[in-house]
Amino acid sequence: MELSRRNFLGLLAATSITFLSENIFSKIKGNDNMIIPEKLRENDLVGVISPATAVPNPDELIRAKEILEKLNLRYTFARSISKGSNYKSRSVAERVDDLVYMFRNPDIRAVFCIRGGYGSGQLLDEIDYSTISSNPKIFVGYSDTTALHIAFNKFAKMVTFHGPMLLSPFTQYSFENLKKVIFGLETKPKIQNPSESEKIRSSHFLRTIYPGSSEGKVIGGNLSIICSLLGTDFEYDFQNSILFLEDVQEDPYRIDRMLNQLRLAKKLNQVNGIIFGECIDCLTTNQNVWDFSLGEVLDYYFKPLKKPSAYGLCLGHTPDQATIPIGAKAYFDAEKGILQYLENVVM
């Protein structure tokens, strides 16, 4: 009786939050207003989690601390972060508890993911999203963490940040870009590749696939993870969005397969613009299977849409990595390679 009562009340609740717990999905309709987290200040306490693969190597914990200390932040590590050697070593319940604790703790001002790996998607139907929306905080990560970005965006209505893990390489560009966004040095950030005016050949070339500009709510992340959630309650709302995609170590024919899935699901037709991030390890191809390059694959899927699109923005699995707020409205110029936010991403 109690479960039915919860579903009934959930359907009547006049909120924009969807509560998912004990595998119960109670859809609650509301407006599209997103919750904006507070910016960080020096000496704030932040929580560090690993919702996917564990981090048993103590040397890697030191590397994570190094970044946080250079940001002048205090930190606390999740209880199970070093347990075992991979995602199977920790139960879903342990990883969910780590995540929810960081959001419930009022002293913790932001939540950073230390690494990706595999397993974040297993947590999605076990999280109480009312806890997240009631305790909005800066949440940073990428790769496998894309699953959590989608869920927080959709069910907690909270802006999140697709940015470096604490074990990412952290070039000066990555570090300064992250700091600029999470400390609110630019509340409406402008995202573009690092300046390379003194170089003969650019390290990060940006190619316009279809010219023009557009506006929309920014969504995106790891292409593999986005495709894995299509057809579930956890897929993105693609309507009127600027979609950014990234991946790593995928042959062009695999990129083709995933983009074809988005095409057949009629998701590419719904977006206002597309950014495909620099994919260094995706440029080669298995000649026994496929003879298209990555550039040819992207042209095949994006050009016919006649929507602003480009390849090569520094996001995702690349040393120079921009921090991309998810869930806020932005303007995208496909010829200049600029993503300019039109509203605040932190308070």
Secondary structure, 3 states (H helix, E strand, C coil): CHHHHHHHHHHHCCCCCCEEECCEEECCCCCCCCECCCCCCCCCEEEEECCCCCCCCHHHHHHHHHHHHHCCCEEEECCCCCCCCCHHHCCHHHHHHHHHHHHHCCCEEEEEECCCCCCHHHHHHHCCHHHHHHCCCEEEECHHHHHHHHHHHHHCCECEEECCCCCCCCCHHHHHHHHHHHCCCCCCCEECCCCCCCCCCCCCCCEEEECCEEEEEEEEEEHHHHHHCCCCCCCCCCCCEEEEEECCCCCHHHHHHHHHHHHHCCCHHHCCEEEEECCHHHCCCCCCCCCCCHHHHHHHHHHHHCCCEEEEECCCCCCCCCCEEECCEEEEECCCCEEEECCCCCC
